Amino acid sequence: MEISVLAPALTPTLAQEIAGDTSEIIGFNVLNTDRNGTVIGSGDRSRVGTFHEASVQVVRTMRPATHDAAQARTLRGVRPGITLPIVLGDTALGTVGITGSPAQVRRFGLVVKRQTEILLQESVLLRSRLLRERALEDLVRDIAYFDAEVVEPELIAYRGGELGYDLGLPRVAVVVDLVAPPGYDQLGGTDQSTARLALLHTLRTTFAPTHDVVAAMPSDRFVALHRVASADRIDGHIDALRASCREVVDQIGHRHGLTAAVGIGTVATTVTGLHDSYQDASIALRLGARLATRGEPAPKISLIDDMRIQQLIAAAGNRPRARLVEALTTELRTQPDWHALRATLVAWCDTGFNLVQAAAALHIHRNTLVYRLNKIARLTGRSTRDHRAMLALYLACLADQFDDETRA
């Protein structure tokens, strides 16, 4: 797919905008024609769609022509004035004409011609940029929803190469979801494209667009396929990547007034691996929001490698999770301080049965922690130093914590 080279065209919409605005500024009627001499824009709208014979010769020779009243009468659809070619590169795309006495309008000719060519060139560049953004969106969307039975991974990799990205190099999928404050007009409406481009620019100030594939997705989601130095596990890159993601979150809040959450996948070097990395990053985002401590906001950055156990529990389904919780925590869940006991078990296991670290994680006194651990041991009949028993309880607590929001 070639998206960098476009055949420029003076469209009727752009031609009418240029002609109308310029006519108001200089006080003389301005018209634009296409290559065939058809008027496609004019300050005098009655002339749109008519034939302007002088433009055919001007396009052919790429030289301006002036016509006094007598000369204009011999040409179809022509009035006194000046006609100049609109040229981009070596091609005349049409003409711009100014109606009036040649002596009066000649001084405006080159200015109007140059302004028209500049506006046309900007239009082409904008169209080129929008087409590239669309191609990047299509590429990322095909990776996100990749199905080997529908499309060959080599085809997606080839399209990535056409856009300047080698998808065989190690990359990590980073998914950014936006949460707008109440009453905020999100990315819909007439300014949707402008808002998306502004947000993409913000992301690209952090994720280098020469190395990282950065694109918008539906539902206020953005994705970066971030290039890393090697195909090792994410651990070697995580500190720098976390810092980059924190900067993205901060910049989105500062520049756009939006709250952002980021999910980080794993390193991949194939289209299939990038698909898995994207799915992992999306799951990390969802789990981060679902497992947030009650009364506290969801984490701004969620890494799938920190949530593999939760990912497995989530995949088990509601019924298996409910049976696990019921089988192992019956006595504990009858206690009025069940949520405190559950948090204690999770912190106890997360810190490797370390009293000091677990108490600090729970923000409680060491003696309070010892009291809770003794209570857990009494109610379950298992030592809190029994690794197997505590692992089973840990998984049951995570399952119950996972389903808390659903029950609420």
C-alpha positions as CSV (number, residue, x, y, z in Angstrom):
1,M,0.0,0.0,0.0
2,E,1.6,3.3,-1.1
3,I,0.5,6.1,1.1
4,S,3.4,8.5,1.0
5,V,3.0,9.7,-2.6
6,L,-0.4,11.1,-3.6
7,A,-1.6,12.5,-6.9
8,P,-2.6,16.0,-5.9
9,A,-6.0,17.3,-6.9
10,L,-7.8,20.6,-6.6
11,T,-11.1,19.4,-5.2
12,P,-14.3,21.4,-5.7
13,T,-14.6,21.8,-1.9
14,L,-11.1,23.3,-1.6
15,A,-11.5,25.3,-4.8
16,Q,-14.7,26.9,-3.5
17,E,-13.2,27.7,-0.2
18,I,-10.1,29.3,-1.7
19,A,-12.1,31.3,-4.3
20,G,-14.7,32.5,-1.8
21,D,-12.2,33.6,0.8
22,T,-9.9,35.2,-1.7
23,S,-12.7,37.1,-3.4
24,E,-13.7,38.7,-0.2
25,I,-10.2,39.7,0.7
26,I,-9.1,41.4,-2.6
27,G,-12.5,42.7,-3.7
28,F,-12.4,41.0,-7.1
29,N,-14.1,37.8,-8.1
30,V,-11.7,34.8,-8.1
31,L,-12.5,31.5,-9.7
32,N,-10.7,28.2,-9.9
33,T,-11.0,25.6,-12.7
34,D,-9.9,22.0,-13.1
35,R,-7.5,20.8,-15.8
36,N,-10.4,20.6,-18.3
37,G,-11.5,24.3,-17.8
38,T,-14.6,23.6,-15.7
39,V,-15.1,26.2,-13.0
40,I,-15.1,24.3,-9.6
41,G,-14.9,27.3,-7.3
42,S,-15.9,30.9,-7.6
43,G,-16.8,34.0,-5.5
44,D,-19.7,34.3,-8.0
45,R,-21.3,30.9,-7.4
46,S,-23.4,31.2,-10.5
47,R,-20.2,30.5,-12.5
48,V,-19.5,27.1,-10.8
49,G,-20.0,24.3,-13.3
50,T,-19.5,26.5,-16.4
51,F,-16.7,26.2,-18.9
52,H,-13.8,28.7,-18.9
53,E,-12.2,28.3,-22.3
54,A,-9.1,30.4,-21.5
55,S,-8.1,27.9,-18.8
56,V,-7.5,25.1,-21.3
57,Q,-4.7,27.0,-23.0
58,V,-3.2,28.2,-19.7
59,V,-3.1,24.6,-18.3
60,R,-1.5,23.4,-21.6
61,T,1.2,26.0,-21.7
62,M,1.5,26.6,-17.9
63,R,1.7,30.3,-18.7
64,P,-0.6,33.1,-17.4
65,A,-2.9,34.9,-19.9
66,T,-4.7,38.3,-19.7
67,H,-7.9,39.1,-21.6
68,D,-9.4,42.6,-22.1
69,A,-13.1,43.0,-22.8
70,A,-12.7,42.4,-26.6
71,Q,-10.6,39.3,-26.2
72,A,-13.0,37.9,-23.5
73,R,-16.0,38.1,-25.8
74,T,-14.3,35.7,-28.2
75,L,-13.8,33.0,-25.6
76,R,-16.5,30.9,-24.0
77,G,-17.3,31.6,-20.4
78,V,-14.4,34.2,-20.1
79,R,-14.6,37.7,-18.7
80,P,-12.0,40.4,-18.6
81,G,-9.1,39.6,-16.2
82,I,-6.2,37.4,-15.7
83,T,-5.9,33.5,-15.7
84,L,-2.9,31.8,-14.1
85,P,-1.9,28.1,-13.9
86,I,-1.9,26.3,-10.5
87,V,1.3,24.3,-10.5
88,L,2.5,21.7,-8.1
89,G,5.8,20.1,-9.1
90,D,5.8,20.0,-12.9
91,T,2.0,19.6,-13.3
92,A,-0.7,22.2,-13.8
93,L,-3.7,21.1,-11.7
94,G,-6.0,23.8,-12.9
95,T,-6.2,27.6,-13.0
96,V,-7.0,30.6,-10.9
97,G,-8.7,33.5,-12.5
98,I,-9.3,37.0,-11.3
99,T,-12.1,39.0,-13.0
100,G,-11.6,42.7,-13.6
101,S,-9.6,45.1,-15.7
102,P,-6.2,43.4,-16.5
103,A,-4.4,46.5,-15.4
104,Q,-6.1,46.4,-12.0
105,V,-6.0,42.7,-11.3
106,R,-2.6,41.8,-12.6
107,R,-0.9,43.0,-9.4
108,F,-3.0,40.4,-7.5
109,G,-2.3,37.6,-9.9
110,L,1.0,36.1,-8.6
111,V,-0.1,36.5,-5.0
112,V,-3.4,34.7,-5.5
113,K,-1.7,32.0,-7.6
114,R,1.0,31.4,-4.9
115,Q,-1.5,31.4,-2.1
116,T,-3.7,28.9,-3.9
117,E,-0.7,26.6,-4.5
118,I,0.3,26.8,-0.9
119,L,-3.2,25.9,0.3
120,L,-3.4,23.1,-2.1
121,Q,0.0,21.8,-1.0
122,E,-1.1,21.9,2.6
123,S,-4.2,20.0,1.7
124,V,-2.2,17.3,0.0
125,L,0.2,17.0,3.0
126,L,-2.8,16.8,5.4
127,R,-4.4,14.2,3.2
128,S,-1.1,12.2,3.1
129,R,-0.9,12.4,6.9
130,L,-4.4,11.3,7.4
131,L,-4.0,8.4,5.0
132,R,-0.8,7.3,6.9
133,E,-2.6,7.5,10.2
134,R,-5.4,5.4,8.8
135,A,-2.9,2.9,7.5
136,L,-1.2,2.7,11.0
137,E,-4.7,2.3,12.6
138,D,-5.4,-0.6,10.2
139,L,-2.1,-2.2,10.9
140,V,-2.5,-2.1,14.7
141,R,-6.1,-3.2,14.5
142,D,-5.1,-6.2,12.4
143,I,-2.5,-7.1,15.0
144,A,-5.0,-6.6,17.9
145,Y,-7.6,-8.8,16.3
146,F,-5.2,-11.1,14.4
147,D,-6.6,-14.5,13.4
148,A,-4.2,-16.8,11.5
149,E,-7.1,-18.5,9.7
150,V,-8.2,-15.2,8.2
151,V,-4.9,-13.5,7.3
152,E,-1.3,-14.6,6.9
153,P,1.0,-13.0,9.5
154,E,3.5,-12.4,6.7
155,L,1.1,-10.1,5.0
156,I,0.7,-8.0,8.1
157,A,4.5,-7.9,8.6
158,Y,4.9,-6.8,5.0
159,R,2.4,-4.0,5.5
160,G,4.3,-2.9,8.5
161,G,7.5,-2.9,6.5
162,E,5.9,-0.7,3.8
163,L,5.1,1.8,6.6
164,G,8.7,1.7,7.8
165,Y,8.4,-0.7,10.7
166,D,10.2,-4.1,11.0
167,L,7.7,-6.1,13.1
168,G,10.4,-8.8,13.5
169,L,12.3,-6.6,15.9
170,P,11.5,-7.0,19.6
171,R,8.5,-4.8,20.7
172,V,6.1,-4.5,23.6
173,A,2.5,-3.6,23.2
174,V,1.5,-0.6,25.4
175,V,-2.2,0.1,25.5
176,V,-3.5,3.5,26.7
177,D,-7.1,3.9,27.7
178,L,-8.6,7.4,28.3
179,V,-11.2,8.2,31.0
180,A,-12.8,11.6,30.6
181,P,-14.0,13.6,33.6
182,P,-17.8,14.1,34.0
183,G,-19.3,16.4,31.4
184,Y,-16.2,16.2,29.1
185,D,-17.0,16.0,25.4
186,Q,-14.9,13.0,24.5
187,L,-13.4,12.3,21.1
188,G,-16.7,12.3,19.2
189,G,-18.2,15.1,17.1
190,T,-16.7,17.3,14.4
191,D,-13.4,17.7,16.2
192,Q,-12.7,14.0,16.5
193,S,-9.9,13.8,13.9
194,T,-8.2,16.9,15.4
195,A,-8.5,15.6,19.0
196,R,-7.0,12.2,18.0
197,L,-4.1,13.8,16.1
198,A,-3.4,16.0,19.1
199,L,-3.4,13.0,21.4
200,L,-1.2,11.0,19.0
201,H,1.2,13.9,19.0
202,T,1.4,13.8,22.8
203,L,2.1,10.0,22.7
204,R,4.7,10.5,20.1
205,T,6.7,13.0,22.2
206,T,7.4,10.0,24.4
207,F,7.3,7.0,22.1
208,A,9.6,7.8,19.2
209,P,7.5,7.5,16.0
210,T,10.7,6.5,14.0
211,H,10.9,3.3,16.0
212,D,7.5,2.8,17.7
213,V,4.2,2.1,15.9
214,V,1.8,4.5,17.6
215,A,-1.9,4.6,16.5
216,A,-5.4,5.3,17.6
217,M,-8.0,2.6,18.2
218,P,-11.8,2.8,18.6
219,S,-13.3,3.7,22.0
220,D,-10.7,6.3,23.0
221,R,-7.8,3.8,23.0
222,F,-4.3,4.3,21.8
223,V,-1.6,1.7,21.2
224,A,2.2,1.9,21.0
225,L,4.2,-1.1,19.7
226,H,7.3,0.0,21.6
227,R,10.7,-1.0,20.3
228,V,13.0,-2.5,22.9
229,A,16.7,-3.3,22.7
230,S,16.5,-7.1,22.9
231,A,14.0,-10.0,22.9
232,D,14.8,-10.8,26.6
233,R,12.0,-10.7,29.1
234,I,10.4,-7.4,29.8
235,D,12.3,-7.2,33.2
236,G,15.4,-5.7,31.5
237,H,13.4,-2.8,30.1
238,I,10.7,-2.3,32.7
239,D,12.1,0.7,34.6
240,A,12.6,2.8,31.5
241,L,9.2,1.7,30.1
242,R,7.4,2.5,33.3
243,A,8.9,5.9,33.3
244,S,7.8,6.5,29.7
245,C,4.3,5.4,30.6
246,R,4.1,7.6,33.6
247,E,5.2,10.6,31.4
248,V,2.4,9.7,28.9
249,V,-0.2,9.6,31.7
250,D,1.1,13.0,33.1
251,Q,1.2,14.7,29.7
252,I,-2.3,13.5,28.7
253,G,-3.6,14.9,32.0
254,H,-1.7,18.2,31.7
255,R,-2.3,18.9,28.0
256,H,-5.8,17.4,27.4
257,G,-7.4,17.2,30.9
258,L,-8.0,13.5,30.6
259,T,-7.2,10.6,32.9
260,A,-5.3,7.8,31.3
261,A,-4.5,4.2,32.3
262,V,-1.7,2.1,30.7
263,G,-1.4,-1.6,30.3
264,I,1.9,-3.2,29.3
265,G,2.3,-6.6,27.6
266,T,5.3,-8.7,26.9
267,V,8.2,-8.7,24.4
268,A,7.3,-10.1,21.0
269,T,9.2,-10.6,17.7
270,T,6.3,-11.9,15.5
271,V,2.9,-10.8,14.5
272,T,1.3,-13.6,16.6
273,G,3.5,-12.6,19.5
274,L,2.5,-8.9,19.1
275,H,-1.2,-10.0,19.1
276,D,-0.6,-11.8,22.4
277,S,1.2,-8.8,23.8
278,Y,-1.7,-6.6,22.9
279,Q,-4.2,-8.9,24.5
280,D,-2.0,-9.2,27.6
281,A,-1.8,-5.4,27.9
282,S,-5.5,-5.1,27.5
283,I,-6.1,-7.7,30.2
284,A,-3.6,-6.0,32.5
285,L,-5.6,-2.8,32.2
286,R,-8.9,-4.6,33.0
287,L,-7.5,-6.5,35.9
288,G,-5.8,-3.4,37.3
289,A,-9.1,-1.6,37.3
290,R,-11.0,-4.5,38.7
291,L,-8.6,-5.4,41.5
292,A,-8.1,-1.8,42.7
293,T,-8.4,-1.5,46.5
294,R,-11.8,-0.3,47.5
295,G,-11.9,3.5,47.9
296,E,-8.7,3.9,45.9
297,P,-8.3,4.7,42.2
298,A,-7.2,2.0,39.8
299,P,-3.4,1.9,39.1
300,K,-2.2,4.2,36.3
301,I,0.2,1.5,35.0
302,S,-0.5,-2.2,35.0
303,L,2.1,-4.8,33.9
304,I,0.8,-8.2,32.8
305,D,3.9,-9.9,34.3
306,D,2.8,-8.6,37.7
307,M,-0.7,-10.1,37.2
308,R,-0.2,-13.6,35.8
309,I,-1.9,-15.3,38.7
310,Q,-4.8,-12.9,38.5
311,Q,-5.0,-13.5,34.8
312,L,-5.2,-17.3,35.4
313,I,-7.9,-16.8,38.0
314,A,-9.9,-14.6,35.7
315,A,-9.7,-17.2,32.9
316,A,-11.0,-19.9,35.3
317,G,-14.6,-18.6,35.1
318,N,-17.1,-17.6,37.8
319,R,-18.2,-21.1,38.9
320,P,-14.7,-22.5,39.5
321,R,-13.7,-19.4,41.4
322,A,-16.8,-19.5,43.6
323,R,-16.2,-23.2,44.4
324,L,-12.5,-22.5,45.3
325,V,-13.5,-19.6,47.6
326,E,-16.3,-21.6,49.2
327,A,-14.1,-24.7,49.8
328,L,-11.2,-22.9,51.5
329,T,-12.6,-19.8,53.2
330,T,-16.0,-20.8,54.7
331,E,-15.0,-20.1,58.3
332,L,-13.0,-17.0,57.5
333,R,-15.9,-15.4,55.5
334,T,-18.2,-15.7,58.5
335,Q,-16.1,-13.2,60.4
336,P,-17.1,-9.5,60.5
337,D,-13.5,-8.6,59.7
338,W,-13.3,-11.0,56.7
339,H,-12.0,-8.3,54.3
340,A,-9.2,-7.4,56.7
341,L,-8.3,-11.1,57.1
342,R,-8.3,-11.5,53.3
343,A,-6.0,-8.5,52.8
344,T,-3.8,-9.9,55.5
345,L,-3.5,-13.3,53.7
346,V,-2.7,-11.6,50.4
347,A,0.0,-9.4,51.9
348,W,1.4,-12.2,54.0
349,C,2.0,-14.3,50.9
350,D,3.0,-11.4,48.7
351,T,5.9,-10.6,51.1
352,G,7.0,-14.2,51.5
353,F,5.8,-14.5,55.1
354,N,7.8,-11.5,56.2
355,L,6.2,-9.8,59.3
356,V,7.8,-6.5,58.9
357,Q,7.1,-6.1,55.2
358,A,3.5,-7.4,55.4
359,A,2.7,-5.0,58.3
360,A,4.1,-2.1,56.3
361,A,2.1,-3.2,53.2
362,L,-1.1,-3.3,55.3
363,H,-0.2,-0.1,57.2
364,I,-0.8,-1.8,60.5
365,H,1.2,-2.5,63.7
366,R,3.3,-5.7,63.8
367,N,1.2,-6.9,66.8
368,T,-2.0,-6.4,64.9
369,L,-0.6,-8.5,62.1
370,V,0.4,-11.3,64.5
371,Y,-3.2,-11.2,66.0
372,R,-4.7,-11.6,62.6
373,L,-2.4,-14.4,61.6
374,N,-3.2,-16.3,64.8
375,K,-6.9,-15.9,64.1
376,I,-6.5,-17.2,60.6
377,A,-4.5,-20.2,61.9
378,R,-7.2,-20.9,64.5
379,L,-10.1,-20.7,62.1
380,T,-8.5,-22.7,59.2
381,G,-6.6,-25.2,61.4
382,R,-3.5,-24.5,59.3
383,S,-0.2,-22.9,60.2
384,T,0.4,-19.6,58.5
385,R,3.9,-21.0,57.8
386,D,2.5,-23.9,55.8
387,H,3.4,-22.9,52.3
388,R,1.0,-25.2,50.5
389,A,-2.0,-24.2,52.8
390,M,-1.2,-20.5,52.5
391,L,-0.8,-20.8,48.7
392,A,-4.2,-22.3,48.4
393,L,-5.7,-19.7,50.7
394,Y,-3.9,-17.0,48.7
395,L,-5.5,-18.1,45.5
396,A,-8.9,-18.3,47.1
397,C,-8.5,-14.8,48.5
398,L,-7.5,-13.4,45.1
399,A,-10.5,-15.2,43.5
400,D,-12.8,-13.6,46.1
401,Q,-11.2,-10.2,45.6
402,F,-11.6,-10.5,41.8
403,D,-15.3,-11.2,42.1
404,D,-15.9,-8.5,44.8
405,E,-16.9,-5.8,42.3
406,T,-19.3,-8.1,40.6
407,R,-21.1,-8.9,43.8
408,A,-21.1,-5.2,44.7
